[in-house]
Amino acid sequence: GGQTHYLSVKFKDGVRLDPGDQILLATRFNKSDGSPMVQDNDYSYGAFGKFTPTYKVTLYQNGQLVWGQEPGGTSDPPNRKKSVAADSVSSGDTETPTPTAAPSGLSAQARPNISRNGQPVRFDVKLERPARVSLSLFSLSGELVYQTALSAGAGTNFLDWDTRNRLHEPVASGIYVFVVQADDGSTLLTKTGKVAVLH
C-alpha cells in the first residue's frame, strides 16, 4: 500500500515470444537530485542477490493480466502454478553436485558442475511428464550467455553445453547461473543453480 509510481515496459507490435522463450530486461533509474530511493514501500523490491522468480512483477497481454500479482492481490494467476528450487556450486573441489530439494515433477543437475579446460557440461533433466524444457545460462552480471530448448518426454533428458556463448566463443572462467524450466502448458516448473568454468 501507499505506492505512487510504477515502471511500465511495453513491446511494439510484432514482438513475439514463443513458449519457452525468455527475455532479459536490464533497467536503471534514479531520482533527479541523485538522493537515495526509499524502497520500504516498493511492492516488487527484493534483496535477492541472484535470479529469483517472483509473482510481484506483472505481465499483461492485450490489456489482460497473464502473469504476476498486482499490489493487494490475493491469489496467483488462474491455471498457472509455479515451483522453484535452487542449488549452488560447492566451494570445494568436488565433481558431484550436492543434491537439493527440487520442485515436484522436475529435477536438474549439471555434470560436472565444475568444468575444466573446455570440458562440456551435461544437464540431466528428469520430468514426471512430457514438457517443453529450456536451458538458459547467465553470467553473474545477468548477461544471457547461452540458451537452448527441446520437447522432452517423461523420464531423464539431456541438454549439453559446450561452455561456449551464443557466438560460439569460449566463455571466460567464472561462475554461471543456469535456469532450467519445464512447461507442460498448465504448470511451469523452474530449477536454478550454478556451474563453474575454469580454464
N, C-alpha and C positions, 0 to 999 in steps of 0.2 A: 504494500500500500504506500501511497504518497509519491509514486513515480510521476514525473512531469515530462520526460522526454524518452524517445526511443530511437534506435537506429534501424532504418529500413533499407535493405539491399534488394534491388529489382533487376530482373533479367529482361532483355529485349526479346521481342517476338522472334521465334525461330531457334532459340536456345533449347536444346533437348538433352536430357539425361535419361538414359535407358536404365532399367532395373539393374542394380549392382554398380552403376557408375557413381563416382564421387567427385566432389569439387572442394578445393581448399580455398577459403576466403581469408585473407590477411588484412586486417583493418587497423588503423591507428587514428586516434583523435584526441584533442586536448582543449582545455579552456583557453579562451582568448588571452587571458592575462598570465597564463603559464602556471597558475597555482594548482596545488594537488586537488584531485577529484575525491569527493567523499563517496564511497561505494557501499555505505551501510544500508541504503535502501535500493540498491541495484538488484533487481529481481534475478537477472541472469548471471550475475557475477559469482565466480567460484575460484578460490585459490588452489586450483588443481595441480599445476606444475607439469601436467602431461595431457595427452589427448584423452578426453573423457566424454563419452556420450551423455547427452543431457536433454531432458524434455523442456528446459527453460529457454530454448531458442525455438521460435515457431517458424513454420513454413506454410505459405498459402499458395494455392493453385487456383487461378480464376476466381479469386476472392474467397475461396473456401479453405478453412484450416485443415491441412492434411498431415501435419506433424507438430508435436510440441504442445505446450500448455501455457495459455496466457496467464498473467498475474491474476490471482483469485480463482483460477480453475481448480476443479476438484477431482478430475479423472484424466487418464491417459486417452489419446485419440482412439476412437472406436475401431475395433477389428485390427488393432496393431499392438502387439506385445513386444517387449524388448528385454533381453537379458544381457548382462555384461560380466565378464571376468577378466582379470589381468594377471600377468605373471612378470617376472623380471629375469635379467641375466645375473647369474651369480658373480660375485666379485672375485671368486676363486678361479681355479684353472680347470674346472670340470667341463667335460664334453656333454654331460647329460643334463637336460633341462629339469628343473625342480618342478614336480607336479603341483598344480594349484587347483582350487575349485573352479569348475567350468560350468557355464550355463547348461541346463538340461537340453540335450539334443545336439550339442556342439562341443568338441574339444579340438585343440590345435596345438602342435608343438613344433618348434624349429629344431632340426637335427643336421649338423651340430648347432648349438646356439652361440658358439664362438667359431667363426670362420677364419682360417689362417691361409695366407698366400693364395687367395682366389678360390679356395675350396667352396663349391656350391653348397647352398643351404636348401634342404628339403623340408617343406612344411607338411606334416601329417595331419590331415583334417578328417575327423570322424563325425559322421552325421547319423542321426536316428532315422531321417527320411530324406528323400531327394530334395535338392535346393540349388539355387544359383549361388555359387561361392566366389567371393572376390578376395584378393590379397593385395594390400597396399603397404608400402614401406615408406617411412618418412624419416628425414634427418631430425635431430633434436631441435633444430630451429623451426621445424614444421614444413619443410620443403618436401613435396612429393617426389620420391626418388624412383619408385618402380610400382607398376600396377598390372595385375592380370586377373582373369576371371575364367570360370568354367561352369558348365552344368554338371553337377556332381550327383552321384547316386548315394543311397544309404550305405553305410559302412565306411571304410577307410579310403580316402582320396589323397592325391599328392599334388602339390604345387612346388615347382622348383624355381629358385632364384640363383642366378649365376654371379651374384654380387656386382652386377653392372647396373647403371642407371638407364633411364629411358632413351638416352642417346647411344646406348651400348658401350659406354665408357666405364672402366673400373671405378667403383666408388672409393672414396677415401677411407682410411682407417677411422673407426669410431663406432658409436652406438647408434642403432637404427630401431625405430619403433615400428612394429608390424601390427596391422589391423586385419583380422580375418572376419568376414561377415558371411552369414548364410541366410538366404531369403527364400522361403518356400511359397511366397505370395500372401501369407497371412501372418507369419511370425518372422521377425528379424532378430537373429542372434549374432552377438559380437564377441570376439575374443581378441584381446590385445596383449602384447608382450614386447620384449626387446631382444635383439641379436647384436652381437659384436662382430666387427670385421677388422682383422689385423693383417697388415702387410709386412 
